[in-house]
Amino acid sequence: MAHVNRNNPTRAKSSDSDYSLMDFMRDFPDDATCLEWLWRTRYAADGETARCEPCGKTRTFKRYATAQQRQSWTCTTCGTHVHPTAGTIFHKSSTSLHLWFYAMYLMTSTRCGISAKQLEREIGVTYKTAWRMMNLIRNELMFDEGTPLGGTVEMDEAYIGGKRRGSPRGRPGRGSHKTPVFGMVERGGQIAAYTMPNLTGAEMLSHVEKRVLPQSMIYTDEYSAYSGLAARGYTHERVNHSTGVYVSGDVHTNTIEGFWALLKHGIRGVYHSVSAKHLQGYLSEYVWRWNHRDQPAAMFLSLLLRAAKP
């Protein structure tokens, strides 16, 4: 039996992240530590001095103990209060900061995410609170930064959703009840994906022109909506899936199709179903996780830094 050092325990990784639960509990053991991190990150790197707007100068701040334990630091010169949670998703929340941080850790430490029901069990809040927390994290923190895509870019469309009652079974795709989505991925780089009102050429090409650099090489399937790419200054090649061809040299859409498979697997296995109204939030979560896939250890901390921005 292997020797275990009980004074320095180790724990096998239980997720795809290199930042373990032991790491999280060491860095953020309680509410006070979480609040101190926000204060230092947003205002006072040294924990004491920060710019006081009424004074117009850098002043010393101190957190005074009160009966209400107000979450603020006070300027020792003019008495101005600074609240580290102001302007963040944590502000005026009745849920503790520690639970907020832990929820963010859980959402970034697995490949396919966790459900609101699982978060409810993990942190001991109601399902309504767990769902609201996750919805805010997805939509307020896991937003697309709009990084331009270039070089070789794959594009593909897909349809996400369950079967409508009374509709023929096994007929997903164009013209069905499913929600259309459109995605673009730079090979070796980032991905962008959107829910769409429809998959017409005008709708799709408007997203392409906003995100893809001119003169990029674009690979798609044979869908006719992509026909206008060449006229907009892109080099465009197709792979004809309808004839059974999925790879032709370097021409394929396997990367973006792999992302769709990951998304659909997560929705089926973790969330079970997602409404069209909230699909963009779930899509943003998967896009964010994909775009941070090369830095799993920093994934949680990157999300925290976003949360600290006003």
TORBAFI-883337 format. One record per residue: residue in one letter; y, x, z of N, C-alpha, C in turn. Coordinates in steps of 0.02 Angstrom, whole numbers, padded with zeros to 5 digits, always signed. Layout:
BEGIN
aYXZYXZYXZ;...
This chain:
BEGIN
m-00060+00042+00000+00000+00000+00000+00062+00044+00000;a+00110+00027-00044+00171+00068-00049+00212+00062+00015;h+00243+00118+00033+00285+00119+00093+00350+00082+00081;v+00371+00040+00128+00433+00003+00123+00480+00027+00177;n+00539+00050+00156+00590+00070+00203+00628+00009+00227;r+00614-00014+00287+00644-00076+00311+00718-00069+00325;n+00743-00008+00332+00815+00002+00342+00854+00001+00277;n+00819+00007+00221+00851+00005+00156+00806-00033+00107;p+00799-00098+00117+00751-00137+00077+00772-00141+00005;t+00723-00144-00038+00735-00154-00109+00705-00220-00129;r+00728-00245-00184+00704-00311-00205+00694-00309-00280;a+00637-00335-00302+00625-00338-00374+00675-00385-00406;k+00697-00366-00466+00744-00408-00502+00712-00475-00519;s+00746-00529-00502+00719-00596-00515+00754-00628-00574;s+00795-00591-00610+00831-00619-00666+00843-00565-00718;d+00884-00582-00769+00900-00535-00821+00959-00491-00802;s+00990-00502-00745+01047-00463-00724+01026-00404-00682;d+01063-00348-00689+01051-00289-00647+01089-00295-00581;y+01129-00346-00574+01165-00359-00512+01124-00408-00471;s+01089-00383-00421+01040-00424-00385+01072-00467-00331;l+01033-00511-00303+01056-00552-00247+01075-00509-00188;m+01037-00455-00176+01053-00409-00122+01122-00378-00133;d+01137-00361-00196+01203-00334-00213+01258-00384-00197;f+01246-00447-00217+01296-00499-00206+01309-00508-00131;m+01256-00514-00091+01263-00525-00020+01296-00466+00015;r+01286-00407-00011+01319-00348+00017+01394-00349+00002;d+01412-00367-00060+01482-00365-00081+01522-00425-00057;f+01489-00484-00052+01524-00546-00034+01484-00584+00019;p+01483-00558+00080+01441-00589+00132+01467-00654+00161;d+01533-00667+00154+01561-00727+00186+01627-00747+00152;d+01656-00802+00176+01718-00827+00149+01775-00777+00155;a+01780-00745+00212+01835-00699+00224+01835-00641+00174;t+01776-00616+00158+01771-00561+00110+01791-00585+00040;c+01771-00645+00022+01789-00673-00044+01864-00683-00049;l+01895-00708+00004+01968-00718+00003+02004-00651+00000;e+01980-00602+00037+02010-00536+00036+02005-00505-00034;w+01949-00517-00068+01941-00491-00137+01993-00522-00183;l+02003-00588-00178+02053-00621-00219+02123-00594-00204;w+02139-00585-00141+02205-00560-00121+02217-00490-00151;r+02169-00446-00144+02177-00378-00170+02178-00376-00246;t+02136-00417-00277+02132-00417-00350+02194-00446-00383;r+02221-00499-00354+02278-00534-00384+02346-00507-00363;y+02351-00482-00302+02418-00466-00276+02425-00397-00246;a+02378-00377-00203+02389-00316-00163+02328-00272-00165;a+02328-00223-00210+02270-00179-00217+02254-00142-00152;d+02306-00127-00114+02294-00091-00051+02283-00138+00007;g+02287-00203-00006+02276-00253+00046+02336-00269+00088;e+02392-00234+00079+02450-00243+00122+02515-00256+00085;t+02527-00218+00031+02592-00223-00003+02585-00260-00069;a+02632-00306-00080+02632-00345-00142+02705-00363-00158;r+02717-00383-00219+02785-00403-00238+02800-00471-00209;c+02856-00476-00174+02880-00539-00147+02933-00565-00195;e+02922-00622-00227+02970-00648-00276+03037-00666-00245;p+03039-00701-00188+03105-00715-00158+03144-00652-00140;c+03109-00601-00116+03142-00538-00098+03160-00497-00160;g+03120-00506-00213+03130-00466-00273+03108-00395-00266;k+03067-00381-00216+03045-00313-00202+02972-00314-00178;t+02943-00254-00176+02876-00247-00146+02884-00247-00071;r+02847-00290-00039+02851-00298+00033+02782-00293+00065;t+02782-00287+00131+02720-00288+00169+02702-00360+00186;f+02639-00377+00175+02614-00444+00190+02561-00439+00244;k+02557-00492+00283+02507-00494+00337+02477-00564+00340;r+02413-00567+00351+02381-00632+00361+02379-00647+00435;y+02416-00698+00454+02420-00716+00524+02366-00767+00541;a+02334-00758+00597+02284-00806+00620+02319-00869+00646;t+02299-00927+00621+02327-00990+00643+02270-01037+00661;a+02288-01091+00694+02237-01140+00713+02203-01169+00652;q+02242-01175+00597+02214-01204+00535+02181-01152+00490;q+02187-01087+00509+02161-01033+00468+02184-01040+00395;r+02250-01046+00387+02278-01054+00320+02260-00996+00275;q+02241-01012+00214+02220-00960+00167+02281-00930+00132;s+02322-00894+00170+02382-00865+00141+02400-00801+00177;w+02439-00760+00142+02469-00700+00170+02545-00712+00173;t+02578-00683+00224+02649-00696+00236+02689-00632+00231;c+02745-00636+00194+02791-00580+00189+02823-00568+00258;t+02818-00507+00282+02844-00492+00349+02920-00489+00351;t+02952-00490+00291+03025-00488+00288+03056-00557+00285;c+03032-00600+00238+03064-00665+00229+03019-00724+00248;g+02956-00711+00261+02911-00764+00283+02880-00805+00227;t+02888-00783+00164+02858-00817+00108+02782-00814+00112;h+02750-00870+00098+02677-00873+00098+02650-00863+00027;v+02598-00824+00021+02563-00814-00042+02491-00836-00032;h+02469-00883-00074+02401-00909-00070+02358-00878-00125;p+02308-00838-00109+02267-00804-00160+02231-00852-00207;t+02217-00914-00185+02180-00960-00227+02226-01002-00272;a+02291-00997-00264+02338-01038-00303+02329-01025-00378;g+02327-01079-00417+02321-01071-00489+02252-01055-00514;t+02202-01058-00470+02132-01044-00490+02091-01108-00481;i+02029-01106-00504+01985-01163-00496+01966-01174-00422;f+01980-01125-00379+01963-01131-00308+02017-01168-00268;h+02077-01175-00296+02134-01200-00258+02122-01272-00234;k+02133-01283-00171+02126-01349-00139+02055-01377-00142;s+02007-01335-00156+01938-01358-00156+01911-01360-00085;s+01874-01413-00070+01844-01418-00004+01780-01376+00001;t+01756-01351-00055+01697-01308-00056+01719-01236-00040;s+01681-01203+00002+01700-01136+00024+01700-01087-00034;l+01742-01035-00027+01745-00983-00078+01678-00949-00086;h+01643-00938-00032+01579-00904-00036+01530-00943-00079;l+01530-01009-00073+01486-01050-00115+01509-01049-00188;w+01574-01048-00200+01598-01042-00268+01575-00976-00300;f+01582-00922-00263+01561-00856-00288+01486-00855-00300;y+01448-00885-00255+01376-00886-00263+01355-00928-00323;a+01389-00984-00334+01375-01024-00394+01387-00984-00457;m+01441-00946-00459+01456-00905-00517+01403-00850-00526;y+01380-00822-00471+01327-00772-00475+01263-00803-00505;l+01244-00862-00481+01183-00894-00506+01188-00910-00580;m+01247-00931-00603+01256-00949-00673+01254-00889-00719;t+01266-00829-00692+01267-00769-00735+01205-00726-00727;s+01159-00745-00683+01103-00701-00669+01038-00723-00702;t+01041-00774-00744+00981-00796-00780+00997-00802-00855;r+00945-00796-00895+00954-00798-00967+00977-00867-00992;c+00950-00919-00963+00964-00987-00988+01005-01029-00940;g+01030-00999-00886+01071-01037-00839+01030-01077-00790;i+01065-01117-00749+01032-01160-00701+01061-01230-00707;s+01025-01279-00683+01048-01348-00686+01090-01365-00625;a+01129-01418-00629+01168-01441-00572+01122-01461-00514;k+01063-01488-00531+01016-01507-00479+00991-01446-00441;q+00978-01391-00477+00957-01330-00443+01013-01301-00401;l+01075-01303-00427+01131-01278-00389+01142-01319-00326;e+01132-01385-00331+01136-01429-00273+01089-01405-00218;r+01027-01389-00237+00978-01366-00188+00996-01296-00161;e+01020-01253-00204+01033-01183-00185+01090-01177-00134;i+01144-01215-00144+01203-01205-00102+01217-01263-00054;g+01175-01315-00057+01180-01368-00007+01240-01413-00015;v+01259-01428-00077+01313-01476-00089+01284-01537-00124;t+01325-01588-00134+01301-01647-00170+01293-01630-00245;y+01254-01672-00279+01246-01661-00351+01313-01667-00387;k+01354-01715-00366+01420-01724-00397+01463-01661-00390;t+01462-01631-00331+01501-01570-00320+01473-01512-00362;a+01407-01506-00363+01376-01452-00402+01393-01458-00476;w+01388-01520-00502+01404-01531-00572+01477-01515-00587;r+01522-01536-00543+01593-01523-00553+01607-01449-00552;m+01577-01412-00506+01587-01340-00502+01565-01306-00567;m+01506-01325-00591+01480-01293-00651+01523-01312-00712;n+01546-01373-00714+01588-01394-00770+01654-01355-00772;l+01684-01344-00713+01745-01304-00710+01733-01232-00729;i+01678-01203-00706+01662-01134-00723+01652-01126-00798;r+01616-01173-00828+01604-01169-00901+01669-01175-00941;n+01708-01226-00924+01766-01242-00966+01828-01202-00950;e+01835-01179-00888+01895-01142-00869+01886-01067-00871;l+01824-01043-00862+01812-00971-00858+01772-00943-00917;m+01725-00982-00942+01682-00957-00996+01709-00976-01065;f+01774-00974-01072+01805-00992-01135+01799-00935-01185;d+01803-00952-01248+01799-00903-01303+01866-00866-01308;e+01863-00800-01307+01924-00759-01310+01954-00754-01380;g+01917-00778-01430+01944-00776-01498+01942-00708-01531;t+01897-00664-01509+01891-00597-01539+01874-00603-01614;p+01912-00570-01658+01896-00574-01730+01827-00546-01745;l+01794-00578-01792+01728-00556-01815+01737-00521-01883;g+01699-00468-01894+01706-00432-01957+01642-00395-01975;g+01646-00354-02028+01586-00319-02051+01539-00368-02084;t+01478-00372-02059+01429-00421-02084+01424-00479-02035;v+01436-00538-02060+01439-00598-02017+01389-00650-02043;e+01346-00673-01999+01300-00728-02016+01330-00794-01994;m+01318-00845-02034+01342-00913-02017+01286-00963-02026;d+01287-01013-01983+01236-01065-01989+01260-01127-01952;e+01234-01183-01971+01249-01246-01939+01185-01272-01907;a+01192-01313-01856+01134-01342-01822+01153-01410-01794;y+01104-01444-01768+01114-01510-01738+01081-01511-01670;i+01119-01531-01619+01095-01529-01550+01096-01600-01522;g+01042-01619-01489+01041-01684-01456+00972-01716-01457;g+00966-01770-01419+00902-01805-01414+00896-01859-01467;k+00839-01893-01466+00824-01944-01516+00857-02010-01497;r+00892-02040-01543+00921-02106-01531+00866-02159-01528;r+00871-02205-01482+00821-02258-01477+00818-02298-01542;g+00757-02307-01566+00748-02346-01626+00753-02307-01690;s+00771-02242-01685+00776-02201-01745+00710-02169-01761;p+00698-02152-01824+00634-02121-01842+00625-02055-01804;r+00565-02043-01782+00550-01983-01744+00547-01922-01791;g+00573-01866-01765+00565-01803-01801+00609-01796-01863;r+00669-01828-01862+00713-01821-01920+00781-01795-01899;p+00784-01736-01869+00848-01707-01852+00883-01681-01915;g+00947-01668-01908+00982-01637-01964+01039-01678-01989;r+01063-01661-02047+01122-01693-02075+01110-01768-02082;g+01160-01806-02060+01155-01879-02063+01122-01910-02003;s+01098-01871-01955+01065-01899-01897+01116-01911-01842;h+01091-01936-01784+01133-01949-01726+01151-01886-01688;k+01120-01830-01703+01131-01769-01664+01203-01743-01674;t+01225-01703-01626+01292-01674-01630+01292-01612-01673;p+01334-01609-01725+01335-01549-01767+01371-01491-01733;v+01345-01432-01741+01376-01371-01714+01377-01319-01770;f+01425-01274-01766+01433-01222-01816+01443-01156-01781;g+01406-01104-01804+01411-01039-01771+01419-00982-01819;m+01451-00928-01795+01461-00867-01833+01447-00808-01787;v+01410-00759-01810+01395-00701-01769+01404-00638-01809;e+01439-00591-01781+01446-00525-01811+01385-00484-01792;r+01351-00456-01839+01291-00416-01824+01309-00358-01779;g+01275-00355-01722+01289-00304-01672+01351-00319-01631;g+01381-00378-01640+01443-00394-01606+01440-00462-01572;q+01496-00497-01575+01504-00559-01537+01488-00620-01580;i+01486-00676-01545+01470-00740-01577+01524-00790-01561;a+01533-00838-01606+01578-00895-01594+01541-00957-01616;a+01547-01011-01577+01512-01073-01594+01552-01133-01571;y+01549-01186-01610+01590-01245-01598+01551-01309-01611;t+01566-01360-01570+01544-01427-01590+01592-01450-01645;m+01566-01491-01690+01604-01510-01749+01605-01586-01757;p+01660-01614-01782+01660-01686-01798+01614-01700-01858;n+01609-01652-01903+01564-01656-01960+01556-01586-01988;l+01511-01579-02035+01497-01513-02064+01519-01510-02137;t+01580-01531-02149+01607-01526-02216+01634-01456-02227;g+01643-01439-02290+01670-01373-02307+01738-01361-02276;a+01782-01412-02276+01849-01404-02250+01848-01388-02175;e+01806-01424-02137+01802-01413-02065+01775-01343-02049;m+01721-01324-02083+01689-01260-02068+01732-01201-02091;l+01761-01205-02150+01800-01149-02176+01864-01139-02137;s+01890-01191-02105+01950-01181-02064+01934-01136-02004;h+01874-01144-01975+01853-01100-01920+01841-01029-01946;v+01812-01023-02005+01798-00957-02034+01863-00918-02042;e+01913-00950-02071+01976-00915-02085+02012-00894-02021;k+02002-00932-01967+02033-00915-01903+01999-00856-01868;r+01933-00848-01879+01896-00799-01840+01870-00739-01879;v+01857-00746-01943+01824-00692-01980+01876-00653-02020;l+01874-00588-02013+01921-00544-02048+01911-00548-02124;p+01965-00543-02161+01960-00544-02235+01915-00488-02260;q+01883-00500-02316+01839-00453-02350+01774-00438-02312;s+01759-00477-02262+01695-00469-02227+01638-00492-02272;m+01579-00465-02259+01518-00488-02292+01489-00546-02252;i+01478-00603-02285+01453-00662-02251+01386-00683-02281;y+01337-00693-02236+01271-00718-02256+01262-00789-02229;t+01240-00833-02272+01227-00903-02253+01163-00927-02286;d+01145-00989-02271+01092-01021-02309+01123-01054-02370;e+01086-01099-02402+01109-01127-02466+01154-01188-02458;y+01173-01207-02398+01213-01267-02388+01277-01263-02429;s+01293-01317-02464+01349-01318-02512+01417-01309-02479;a+01423-01324-02415+01488-01318-02381+01514-01247-02380;y+01469-01198-02390+01491-01128-02390+01517-01104-02458;s+01518-01148-02507+01535-01128-02575+01605-01099-02582;g+01651-01118-02538+01720-01095-02544+01734-01027-02514;l+01684-00992-02487+01696-00928-02453+01722-00875-02501;a+01692-00868-02559+01713-00816-02606+01785-00825-02627;a+01806-00887-02638+01875-00901-02659+01925-00883-02604;r+01902-00875-02543+01946-00857-02487+01944-00783-02471;g+01916-00744-02515+01918-00671-02508+01860-00640-02472;y+01807-00678-02460+01748-00651-02427+01694-00634-02478;t+01653-00584-02463+01593-00571-02502+01538-00614-02473;h+01508-00656-02515+01462-00707-02490+01395-00702-02525;e+01342-00697-02485+01274-00699-02511+01234-00751-02473;r+01186-00782-02508+01147-00836-02478+01073-00817-02475;v+01038-00849-02429+00966-00847-02428+00942-00919-02433;n+00898-00931-02481+00880-01000-02498+00819-01023-02458;h+00833-01056-02402+00778-01079-02359+00736-01133-02392;s+00768-01173-02435+00732-01229-02466+00675-01206-02511;t+00677-01144-02533+00623-01117-02575+00575-01074-02535;g+00583-01074-02469+00539-01036-02426+00559-00964-02416;v+00620-00945-02438+00644-00877-02430+00689-00874-02368;y+00672-00831-02321+00711-00826-02259+00742-00757-02251;v+00715-00707-02286+00743-00640-02283+00740-00611-02354;s+00796-00583-02376+00799-00550-02440+00838-00485-02431;g+00802-00431-02415+00835-00368-02397+00873-00377-02332;d+00938-00363-02335+00980-00372-02276+01007-00443-02269;v+00994-00484-02319+01022-00551-02319+00976-00598-02280;h+01000-00621-02222+00964-00670-02182+01011-00698-02130;t+00990-00752-02098+01030-00782-02044+00988-00785-01980;n+00945-00737-01971+00899-00738-01914+00935-00730-01847;t+00991-00693-01846+01026-00682-01782+01056-00747-01756;i+01092-00782-01798+01123-00845-01776+01070-00898-01763;e+01016-00898-01802+00963-00946-01789+00928-00931-01723;g+00924-00867-01705+00896-00849-01640+00939-00875-01583;f+01005-00875-01593+01050-00903-01542+01039-00978-01535;w+01033-01013-01591+01020-01085-01588+00955-01099-01550;a+00903-01058-01563+00839-01068-01529+00847-01059-01454;l+00886-01008-01433+00898-00996-01362+00935-01055-01331;l+00985-01080-01366+01023-01137-01341+00979-01199-01333;k+00941-01214-01385+00898-01273-01382+00845-01267-01329;h+00817-01207-01321+00767-01196-01268+00798-01207-01199;g+00859-01184-01190+00892-01193-01125+00907-01266-01111;i+00930-01302-01161+00946-01373-01151+00883-01412-01135;r+00829-01398-01171+00766-01434-01158+00736-01415-01091;g+00735-01350-01076+00700-01327-01017+00739-01329-00953;v+00806-01322-00957+00847-01318-00896+00886-01383-00885;y+00921-01406-00936+00965-01464-00928+00932-01530-00951;h+00880-01525-00992+00842-01582-01017+00880-01623-01069;s+00943-01638-01057+00984-01672-01107+01057-01657-01092;v+01097-01657-01144+01169-01643-01138+01206-01693-01183;s+01256-01727-01155+01294-01775-01194+01340-01739-01243;a+01356-01774-01298+01402-01745-01347+01470-01728-01316;k+01491-01768-01267+01555-01758-01234+01560-01690-01200;h+01505-01667-01170+01506-01605-01132+01471-01547-01167;l+01448-01558-01228+01409-01506-01262+01449-01442-01272;q+01514-01446-01287+01553-01385-01299+01553-01341-01237;g+01554-01371-01178+01552-01330-01117+01488-01291-01111;y+01431-01322-01125+01367-01287-01123+01364-01235-01178;l+01391-01252-01236+01393-01204-01292+01434-01143-01272;s+01491-01155-01239+01534-01099-01218+01497-01054-01168;e+01458-01084-01124+01419-01044-01075+01371-00998-01111;y+01335-01024-01160+01287-00982-01196+01321-00930-01239;v+01377-00948-01269+01416-00899-01308+01440-00843-01262;w+01467-00862-01204+01492-00812-01157+01437-00765-01133;r+01378-00794-01119+01322-00753-01096+01299-00705-01152;w+01297-00731-01213+01278-00688-01271+01328-00631-01279;n+01392-00646-01275+01443-00595-01286+01447-00543-01231;h+01414-00556-01175+01412-00507-01120+01341-00480-01110;r+01299-00489-01160+01228-00471-01153+01218-00396-01143;d+01264-00354-01167+01256-00281-01161+01281-00254-01095;q+01308-00297-01052+01333-00275-00987+01310-00323-00932;p+01244-00330-00924+01219-00379-00875+01242-00366-00804;a+01249-00303-00785+01270-00287-00717+01342-00308-00705;a+01383-00309-00758+01454-00326-00751+01468-00399-00766;m+01417-00438-00784+01427-00506-00806+01460-00549-00751;f+01433-00546-00691+01460-00584-00636+01531-00561-00618;l+01541-00496-00615+01606-00470-00597+01658-00486-00651;s+01637-00487-00714+01683-00506-00768+01706-00578-00760;l+01660-00621-00739+01677-00691-00729+01724-00698-00669;l+01712-00659-00617+01757-00660-00559+01828-00640-00578;l+01834-00589-00620+01900-00567-00641+01936-00621-00681;r+01899-00658-00721+01930-00714-00756+01954-00767-00706;a+01914-00779-00655+01932-00829-00605+01995-00808-00567;a+02007-00743-00562+02065-00718-00525+02130-00723-00564;k+02124-00735-00630+02185-00740-00670+02217-00809-00660;p+02283-00811-00652+02316-00876-00641+02314-00920-00703;
